[in-house]
Amino acid sequence: MNSWAESFYQNAQSESVRLHLFYFLRFMAEQELTDALDINAFQSVYLPKNVDANLVSAKELNKVMSLLSENEPENKLQQLFCLVAVNLSFHGCLRRGEILRLRMQDVELRSPKGTLFQLTITNTEEGSTKDGKPRVTHIELPIEQAKLLRLLLKIKEEAHDLEPLIGFSEELISSRERQYILPITRAIKSICGPSGRFHHLRHGGAFVLVNQLFVLFTKNVSSVNCKYLSALLQEKFVKHRFSFWLEGRGVEQLNSVVALDVIANMIGHSLFETTRKSYLHGHEWIWDYFMPQIQQYSKPLLRYMWGLNVGSNDISRQVNILISNDIEDLQSISHRSANLFSGRVHEMAVNNGSKLSWLAACDTNLVEPSWTTFWIEKLASTSDCYLDFLIQSSLNTNAINRSITWKKLSQVKQLLYRNKPSTQYKKTTYKLIKQLFCKLDIKECAFEMKMTKRAAVRYEKIFKLPEFSVFNRHFILLKNLGTLSDKQERFITREIFIANEKLTVEGALLGKSKLVVRLEMSSISKQWLINMYRQFFITEV
């Protein structure tokens, strides 16, 4: 692909054409099918390196997930796919093409707790990684986020190993990008601003991963003042993620020389230099991990924290009140700094409304929203989407609904909602469908229809719905042999036919002429589909 693009670019006849080609190739490099394209060869050697310093923070990830959970999707599986995709892309540092090409066999549960997963990012029939090399990354998910992934794996447990994790069976990658990546991008732009992109999830995940590495070796998280990030940097959480490297050993037994290379390999960079230049911005946060655990406070800083006047000598009295039993000789306090048992002074500063907000202790007891419970509750309350009804039924364990397999769910999605979303129907529409089922012979998949304009209008309303438009309709006119006119045939073709129907005329010896409509389908058992329709539509009336 790179050779083709370079040849195509070099053969351009003018600088204007080259400029437009560069814009086109830059666009291609951001698409899921062509994200392996390297556009550096088409840029001027004198241009400064363009570094995108944006990232999605752990706190912003929580907001993006909340936005995805609160908005109504076309169907609830679309929402679940989006929630899982945004989690894996953040914690696994995945590119958009990599999350779309992630297959069922590429996700492996690695711990009894159900929070540690191994992701294999490799080349597939739908595309390859950016450098053409496979890699393995290990992620430790917060409990509630891990439940979402385990729920999706449970729903798709019958899916083929080579089937993509995100999406239905046989769903095109372009459709998956539109259905599950585009909503995430819109949510990121809503939370992070118009410059936000899906790729910034990867930037945010890389930042967290490097912070976790520093915590692993320094065991210092005192400088983190974000509860969402702090929850990801707890020592137990970090050690669990790096258990593939620790292998039961202590940190002191690890070869720290290769630590940064381990991180680069997990992200998918051949050199840590790429990670440092393009993903980690600023350096002020690094020093905090190597600062002494005991905080020192100068006298001017103490006056500022207590709100004392400049030059005030009231420091001794304030300290004596707070830690009178801990300090025996106040004269030992230096004019420049004072080691004042920082835990007590720090607590005092926060409790007394210190102006230094960065000194505030971080709440590590993060109560994470129960994303899975919230999703299941919304699924149970859904009454206007047939696909959601099938999803809800598939999660039940009774014998009636065991016939709803993942394959049938995917077939229904492809047949009914490939080019159109599920529809919310009025009660009058449900009433018409109920009347149809009262006349429908389930075994024969056929019903008798009156040859009137009113019946034709009802037929059109029902069979233009996505759930019923998938049937091939075969009209059989049982015509009395004494009727010589073709008036009935002309009425059927002119007033009743919608599209793709066919008419067969059969002679009947006695009685009035009858019109029978037979429903036909090849990809799914029509009896099964009609039975599921009966459960859904008649219950909703």
WOPE-V841232 format. One record per pair of residues at least 6 apart in sequence whose C-alpha atoms are under 6 Angstrom apart, sorted by the first residue. I is the first residue (numbers start at 1). J is the second residue. D is the distance in whole Angstrom. If there is no record, write none. Layout:
i={I;I}
j={J;J}
d={D;D}
This chain:
i={2;12;28;29;29;32;33;36;51;55;55;55;56;56;56;57;58;58;59;64;73;74;75;81;82;84;90;90;90;91;93;93;93;94;101;102;102;103;103;103;103;104;104;104;104;105;106;106;107;107;108;108;109;110;110;115;115;115;116;116;117;117;118;118;119;119;120;121;121;122;123;137;139;140;144;148;167;168;169;185;185;188;189;203;212;212;220;223;225;227;227;227;230;231;264;294;295;296;296;297;297;298;298;298;305;350;384;393;394;416;416;430;434;439;440;440;445;445;446;446;446;447;447;448;448;449;456;463;471;471;471;472;472;473;473;473;474;474;474;474;475;475;475;476;476;476;476;476;477;477;477;478;478;478;478;478;479;479;479;480;480;480;480;481;481;481}
j={37;18;34;35;37;97;127;130;278;200;203;204;200;201;204;204;228;229;228;187;79;421;388;166;180;149;201;202;205;205;202;205;267;202;164;164;165;162;163;164;165;161;163;164;165;161;119;120;118;119;117;118;117;116;117;140;141;146;139;140;138;139;137;138;136;137;136;134;135;134;129;266;241;241;370;372;176;410;410;197;198;196;196;279;233;238;289;288;362;362;363;364;364;364;272;342;342;338;339;337;338;336;337;338;354;360;424;401;404;466;467;541;538;447;446;447;518;519;517;518;519;516;517;515;516;515;496;469;519;520;521;519;520;501;518;519;501;502;517;518;503;516;517;503;504;505;515;516;505;514;515;506;507;508;513;514;507;508;513;507;508;509;513;507;508;509}
d={6;6;6;4;5;4;6;4;6;4;5;5;5;5;5;5;6;6;5;6;6;6;6;6;5;6;5;5;5;5;4;5;6;6;6;6;6;6;5;4;5;5;6;6;5;5;6;5;6;5;6;5;5;5;5;6;5;5;6;4;6;5;6;5;6;5;5;6;5;4;6;5;6;5;6;6;6;5;5;6;5;6;5;5;6;6;6;6;5;6;6;6;6;6;5;6;5;6;5;5;5;5;4;6;5;6;5;6;5;5;6;6;6;6;6;5;6;6;5;4;6;6;5;6;4;6;5;5;6;6;6;6;5;5;6;5;6;5;6;5;5;6;5;6;5;6;6;5;5;6;5;5;6;6;5;5;5;5;5;6;5;6;5;6;6;6}
